[in-house]
């Protein structure tokens, strides 16, 4: 595995520099004075772009050695300043400009040093050009939202031909879109609007922000709602990331259309580290915002972005996918009333798109496992198998049979995961819902069984909810305070086990 610092260096070379754009696109011409710099003792002075031309709206120049990008100053034909744009070579200017006559000049840009300081060349000669067929005021709708050049989906999603919208079920699912402009709005669909305990929440992050406490929350209060997700931004390149914070069993969420006053552009690239989380209620943030076990769980007091899977991913700067449903287990759970069910269990659900708000696996939509190939798989299952209805009232022999079934089914599931993702490390987590000696010993047995085939499988015991003077959340589930501790524990475990490093500190709550 590559060190995370290598990823950050590569990312700085291949993505648009948003910091430069957001500060430069509103810069006046007096702040755009041309100058030359000494780049570095080992690198020749950065060359002024040559061969600049615009053909059929396409900006192009001869490649400049060491240049990462190009700073383009655009004016109208009558010298009215339009803006500064940080662009790649061969960029289509019709995404930025209305039809009309313009002129521009260009600087080369290079990033040097550990802080990626930007240096600029002299400006090129002025070039006059005309834009025809402007693509501003762009819209994605229906199947056009499958265009991976402009939108990148997070977690498990699916385009529904009937509703002409892309569905998001599990906690942490969503999308990211890139655009040039100042504003963006989107139309969403949902199930269960008006049912206060089940209305879905999603969180919006702008321009690369990932801290789950710094996003803007939105509530779907009707079957179809259009929200303005960003407005009055500085003219230039931006990204919008939308993440569902509530769980699949409460309600689904679909994106129907996205519009901007500018034009769509590539979103950020995938992060290097990918983590697959598989579990039940603790991975969805069940009631984690509540401060008493007597408080009923709702989507208002359940924030999956402040549960330990999302927090762990934030600290490790990882992409993540969650397959989890409250009350579900390996072979039985609260969802089955304690009955063994070969269909309604997480190992079976993992092979399909999602579990819907009716607690039904969407078995008509198989999931393509190649769509998300994790480096690490974190599984936390079994609490519902051993705590659901009637377990303690069973005879000793019946309990022993359930333990044997659990070990067999859990072992088979982990081996199936290894078959899907042969290079992935598997971590089995338990304990956050309280210490259970049966679950602990059974999980250890499962891991030992799997190690006979694959040795990169481990266990971790997380801090239990209700300890360390931290109150329980709803129904004796861990509250956010416990999730913060569990995320720290899991991050430490992963960084000790792998070459990946912690990138962000854990969040701090007011």
N, C-alpha and C positions, 0 to 999 in steps of 0.2 A: 504494500500500500504506500502511496506517495504521501509525503509530509504535507500537511495542510498549507504550509507556507508556499509550496510549489504551486498549489492550486490558486492561491491569491495572486501570485505573480503572473500566472497565465491569464487569469481573469482580467487583470489590469491591462493586458495587451490586446485582448480580443473584444472587450466591451467598450461601449461609448462612455466617455468620462462624464458622468452626470454632474459631478461637482463643478467641472469646467463649464458645462452647458448652463446649468441653472444660474451661475454667477455671470456668465458672459453674454447670454442672450438679451439681457436688458442693459448691457453696457453701452454708454454713449460713444460716439466716434472719438471724443477727446480722450477716452480711456482706452482706445484701441491703437495708441501710438505704436508705430512699427519700431522694432529694435532688433539688434543682433546680440547673441550671447555666446560665451564660451561654454560649450556643452559639458565637456569632460576631457581631461588630459588624454584619454584613450580613444575619444571619438571626435571625428572631424566636425567643424562647425556645421550646424544643420543647414541644408541647402534651401534656397527659396524655390517654391514649386514652379515648374516650367511645363509648357505644353498644356496650359489650362484651357479647357473648352467645354461647352455645354451643347450636347447633341441630343435632340429629342428629349429634352428635360434632364438628361443625365450629366451630372458633374463628373469631370474626369481630368486627371493631370498625370504627368509622368511620375511614377513612384519615386519617393524621396527616401534615400537610405536612412534608417533609424527612425523614420517618422511613424508614429503610432496612429495619428489621425491628422485632420486638416481643419483649421479654423477659418471659416468662410464668412466674410463681411458682405452683406447684401444691401443694396440701395435701389431705389427706383431709378428710372432713366433720367429723372429730374433731380437726382442726388438726395432724395428723402431717405433717411436711414430706416431700414427695415429690421435688421437684427444680425447677431453673430451666431453662427451655428457650428458646432463641432461635428464633423462628418467623416465618414470613411470615403475612400476613393470609389468612384462609380456610384454615387448616391443619386437617387431620383429626386430632383428638387421640386417636382410637382406635388410631393407629399407635404411641402412646407409653404409653398407660395401659391397665390391666386394667379389666374391667367393675367398676363401683362408683360410689359417690357422692364427689364432689370439690368443691373450690372453688379459685378462682384470682383473681389480680390481675395487671395488665399495666403495663409501662413501654414508652414509645417509645424507640427507639434511633436515633442518627444518627452517621455517621462524618464527621469533619472533619479537614482538613489533610493534608499529604503522608504522614504516618505513620498516617492513617486512625484517629485517636483516637476512641474510643467515648464518647458522651455519652448520658445517660439523663434521662427526664422523671420527674415524680412518678408514683407508682403510681395506678392506677385504683381504683374501688370494687371490693370483693370480689363475685364472681359465683359462685353455686352451680350445679352441673350434674351430670348422670349420664352415664356411658359405658356403652353397650351394643354388643355385637358387636365386641369388641376384636380388633385385627389384629396383636397382638404374637405372638412366636414364629413369625415369618413364614417362608415357604419359597418359593423359585422352583425349578421343576423342569420339564424338557421344554420345550414351546412357551412356557410362561409366562416363560422366560428371554429371550424376544424382546421383552419389554416395555421399550421404550426409556425409559420414565419412571423406571426403577430401575437399568438396566444399560446401559452404553455399551461397545460392542466396539471393540477396537483392531486395526488391520491387517485382514487378510483372514480372515474366519471364515464358518462355514456350519453350519446346523442339520441334523444327520443323523437322518432319521426312523426309521431302523432301530435305532440305538443310543440315540435320544432324548437326544442330547447335542450341544453346539455345538463344532465342530472348529476347532482352531488348528494351522496347519502352519508357516508361516514364522517366522523369528526376529523377535521384537518384537511378535508378535501376542498378543492377550490381551483383557482386559476390565476395566472399572471399575464398581463397584457402590457405591451410597450406602445408608446405613441409620442408624436411630436405635436405640441399644442399647449393649451392652457387649462382644458377641462375635459372631463369624461363622465358620462352617465351610463347606467346599465339598467335593464329591465329584468326582474327576477320573477319566478313562479315558485309557489310552495304548496304543500299540503298542510292541513290543520291550522290555518290562520284563524284567529279569534279564540282558539283554545289556549288560554293564558299559560298553562303549564307546558305546552308543546310547541308554541310558535318558535320557529328557528331564528337564531342569531348568527350573524357573520361579522367578520372584522376586516377592515380595509387598511392596508399599509401602502404608503406612498414613497416612491424613490428609494427602494432598497431597505427601508426600515423593517426590521423583523422582531424587535422587542415586543412580546405579546401585550405588554402594558401600555404601549404607545400607539396602538392602532385605534381606529375609530369604529365603534360598534354600531350595527344596524339591526333593527328588528323587522321581520316580515310580518306586517300587521294585516295583510290582505292577500288574496290568492295571486294577484299580480301587482307589483309595485315597481315604479321607475325611480331610482335614486341617483342624485348627483354625487358621485364618489370623489370627485376632485374639481375644484374651480379656482379661478384667479391665480393659477400657477404661473411662474415665469415662463415666457415663451421658450420652448425647447423640448428636449427629450425627457420623458418621464416613464416610470413604471407604476402600475397599480396591481397590488396583490390582494386577492379576496380569499379568505379562509373561513370555512364553516366551523363554528365553535360548538354547536350543539350536535347531538348524536342521531344516528339513523333511526332509532326506534321512536324518536319524538316526531320527526318530520323530515321530508327531503327538501332540497333547494335546487332550483334550476336556473340557469342563465339563458335568457331568450335573445337579448340583443345588447350590443355595446356601441355607443357613438361618441365621437370626439369632435371638437371644433377644429382639430388639425387632421392628422393622418396617422394611421397605425404603423408601428415599427417593431423590429424584433424585441422581445422581452429579454431579460437576463438569461444567461446560460444556466443549465443545471449545475447544482453544487456537486462537488466531487463525492462526498460521503452520502450514502443513501441508507436509511434505516427503515426496516419494516417492523411495525409494532402489531402484535396480535394478542387480543385479550378480551376483557369484559368491562365492567362499569368503571374501574379505576382508570382505565385508559381513555374513557370518554369525559372524565371530569365530573362524574355523577355527584351532584349536590355539594361540590367542593367549595362553593362560595357561602354556604350556610355555616352557622356557628353552633348548631345544636342538632343532635340526632333526631329530635322530635320535629324538626322542620321538614316538610315534605319536599321532595326533589322537584324542581321545575327547570325549564331552560334558562330562566333568569338567574338562578343560583347555581347553574352548572356551566362551567367554562372549561372546555376541553383544551384551550390554548394555555391554561394555567394548570394542566395536569402534567405528570412527569414525562410522558412521551414527547409532547410538544416542547416542554422546557429543556429536556435533554437535547433535542434537535437544535433548538436555538443556541444553546451553549456550544455545541459542536459544529454549528453552521452547516447542518445537514438537511437534505431533502428527506421527507418522511411520508410514509403512508400508514394509515391506521385501519385495521380490520378488527372491530370490537363492537360488542353489544351487551348492554347491561343484563345480567342474569343468565347469560349463556355460558356453557361449559364445554368440556371435552366430550362427554357422553350424555349428560343430563344437566338440568339447572332449574332456576326459578321459572324460566320460560316454558319448561315442560311439566311443571308441577311436580318435579322430582322424578318423573318417569324417564327411563332410558329411551332415547330417541335417535335413531341412526341418521335422521335428516336434519333436525333442528339443533345443530351443534356447530361450533366454530370451525373445527377441521373440515367439515363439509362446506360451510359457507365460504371458506377461503378460496374455493375453486370457482366462485361465481362473483358477479359484479358487486352485490351488496345484499344486506338485509333491509327490507323496507319498513315503513312505519306500522305496518300490520304484523310485524315480527315474522315475516315470511322471506325465505331466501329466494332471490330472483334467479331460479334455476334455469330459466329460459335464456339467460345472458351469461355464458361462461366467461371467466376472466382470462385474458391472455397474460400469463405470468411473465412473459418477456417485456411487458410494458413498464414494469418496475422491477429492476434487478438490484436487490439490496446487497450492501457490504456486510451489514449486521442485521440479524433478526432477533427481536426481543419478544419473548412469549411469556405471558402471565395468565395462566389458566389453572383451574382446579378449585378455587374457593367456592364456586357455585356447585360443583360436583359434590363437595363434602359439606356444604352448609345449607343446601336447598331443602325444601319441604321433606320432612319425614326421615331424614338420614339418621338422626340420633335415636329414633324410635325403632329402627330396624334391628333384627337379631344380629348377633355377632357374625354368624355365617353369611348373612346377607350383606353386611358391611364389608366383610372380607371379599365377597364376590365383586362388590363395587370397586374396591381398591384394585383388585386384579384387573378388572375391565379398564379402569382409569389408566393404569400403568401400560397396559397393552395398547390402548387407543392413543395415548399421549406419545408413546414410543413410535408408533406407526406414523403419527402426524409429523413428528420431528424428522423422521427419515424421509417422508414425502417432501418436506421443505428442503432437506439437503439434496434430494433428487432434482428439485426445481432450481435450486441455487447452490451448486456444489462448492462455490468459493466462499460462501457467506459464513461468518461466525454466528453461532446460535447461543443466545443467553436466555436462560429460564429464570424469571424473577418471581418471587413470592414474598409474602409477609406483610405487604402494605395494608391488607385487610385484617391483619391480626395473625398471631402465631397459631398455627395448626400443625401439630406434630404429625398427623396422618398425611397432610399435604406435603410437608417438608420431607418426610422420609420417602414418600411416593415419588416426588419430583427427583430426589437424589437417585432413586432406583432407575427412573426413566433416563436420566442423563448417563448413568453408567451403562445402561443398555445401548444407548446410541453411540457411546464412545467405542464400542466394539466394532463399529463401522466407520465412524468419523470422530476424530478426537477434538475438533474445534467446537465443542459444546460445553457450556458452563452454567453454574447456578449463582444467583445473587439473592441474598435475603435483605429486603428493604425495610426501613423503619416503619413500624406499624402506626396506623392512625390512632389518635387519642393518647399518644405518648408525648413525652417532652413538654408537658403542660400545654399542648396544642389541642384545642377542642375538636371533636368530631364534626364532620359535615352531616348531611342528611343521611338518615337511616344507618348511622354508625360507619359511614364511609369516610375516607381521609379528606380532610379539608386542605385548602391551598397550602397552608403552612407545612403539612406533611408532604405534599407533593414537591415542594421546594427542596426539602431534605432528600427525598427519594431521587430527585433529578441530580442533585450533587453527588449522591452515592453512585448512581448509574454512570454519570460522566467520569468520575474517578476510576470506576471499574473498567470502562471502555478505553480510557487513555492509558491505563496501566497495561492493558491487554494488547493494544494496537499501536500503530504509529500516528494515529490521529490525535490532534491536540485540541484543547479547549480554546475556542476563539472568543467567546463572549462570557462575561460573568453572569451569574444567575440574576434574575430580576429582583428588584426590591419593591415591595408593596408598601403603600402608605399606611 
